[in-house]
């Protein structure tokens, strides 16, 4: 009996090691479960009843998810970009540009574009959202054209776009403090029951759509093909430039949606600092979730897990009282560790 027990334990550890090294979704899910358990322990159990503790736990999680829904949406797009072998460092600046455009369109003052033509209320919100999404699509397409038609490496193209978008936005928005209608805030603040969870719902819907796209569509298969071997993809008849252009355009659309959510959450935007570091959080979430920085492999569900790991880590660091400046160091360690694990998988 003892030998059988030892054998079973050995088989389990062999199985676990194989799953951990060969299936990124498995290892990411296990890491997330460990983080959640640790977070629960840190939150403590000093409550009068289980119901009170559970309510506090739920509230904490809703706050975590709401605060990270915007960057979570961007991380989904970043996953597709990295899968093509590219990168997008301009997402934070694109967020600022599209957020500023949102506020200019809806400004309740005399400079509000839609108000000037007599368009207010719900129709104005619909028109504004459509125009902002179109604007994000155009900014993303501009980056995509620079990369595909200009043959500029993604790192350089998006680095330049990062500086251009924020600089131009700050120039035009200096001294201008637009105010959005209070009704527009309901896009993110509308309550379902007692909870403001609309940003979480948007994130979940977009994650499902992109999961389907990546797994069930020709476009998704082409993304993987381009990232795996661009030359082979061309020889197979894949329009590589078209795939890349569509991916960066989609990235622009997702960032514009995140900008709309952010503006509707807080009613304003700091054009100097909004979105700074967001590209690193998005990249970190994708890489932690199993997306290969070399391209050709990525998991939408894994990115959701990765984003949750980073969100829980930020929450834990806050609970432990770690200084804000040191928190970025932990993210850096996580990204480096994730990349090292990927390299180990390839060599094993």
C-alpha positions, 0 to 999 in steps of 0.5 A: 500500500505504501509503495502504491501511495508513493507511486501515485504521488510520483505520477501526480508530480510528473503530471503536474510538472508536465502540465506546468511546463507545457500548458501556459494556461494551466500554470497561469491559472495555478499562479492566479489561484495561489495569489487569490488565496494569499490575498484572502489570507491578507484581507483577514477574517476579523468580521462578525459573520461569514456574510459580512466577511464575504460581502467585504471580499466581494466588494474588494474584488469588484473594485479590483476588476473595475479599476483594471477593466480598461487596461484589461481591454487594452491587454487583450488587443496587445495579445493579438499585436504580440502574437503577430510578432509586434508591439504597441508602446503607444496605447497610453498616448492613444488613450489620452488622444481618444479620451480628449476627443471624447471630452471635446465632443461632449463638452457641455460648455460653449466649445463642445462640438456636438453641443454647437450643432444642437446635438445633446442627450442620448443621441449625442452619446451614440454619435460621440462613441461612434466618432471616438471609436472611428478616431481610435481606428484611424490612429491604430491604422496610422501606426499599422500603415507606418509599420507595413508600408513604411517598413518601420519596426513596430518598436520604433513606429509605436515609440514615435506615435507614443510621443506624437499623440500625447504631445499633440493632445497636450498642446491642444488641451492646454488651458482647456478643461471640458466637462462631460454631461453627468448622464454620460457617466452612467456608461461606467457607473450604472448600477446592477443591483448594488454594484457598479460593474459595467466596466467589468461586463464590457471587459468580459464581452470583449474578451469573449469576442476576441477569444472567438476571433482568435480560435474560430476565425480565419483572421485568428489563424492568420495572426498566428501564422504571421507571428510564427513564420512571416515568410511561410505565411506569405508563401501560403497566400496570407496577406501579411501586411493586411493582417498586421494593419487590421491588428493595429487598427483593432488595437486602436479601437480597443484603446478608444473603448477603454478611453470612453470607459475611463472618461465615463468613470471619472468625468475627466482626464489628466492629459499629462499622466493618464495612460502612462505605464499602461503599455507595460501593464498590458504587455505584462498581462499578455506575457504572464498569460502565456503570450510569446514575445517572439510571436505565434502564440497567445491566449486571450483567456491567459491574458485575462488571468495575467491581468488578474494576477497583476491586479491582485499583486497590486492590491497585495502590495498596497495592503502590505504598504509597499511604496508605489515606486517599488511596485513597478519593480515587482511587475518587472520581475514578473515579466522577466520571470514569465519570459524565462519560463517561456524560454525554458519551455522551448529548450525542454 
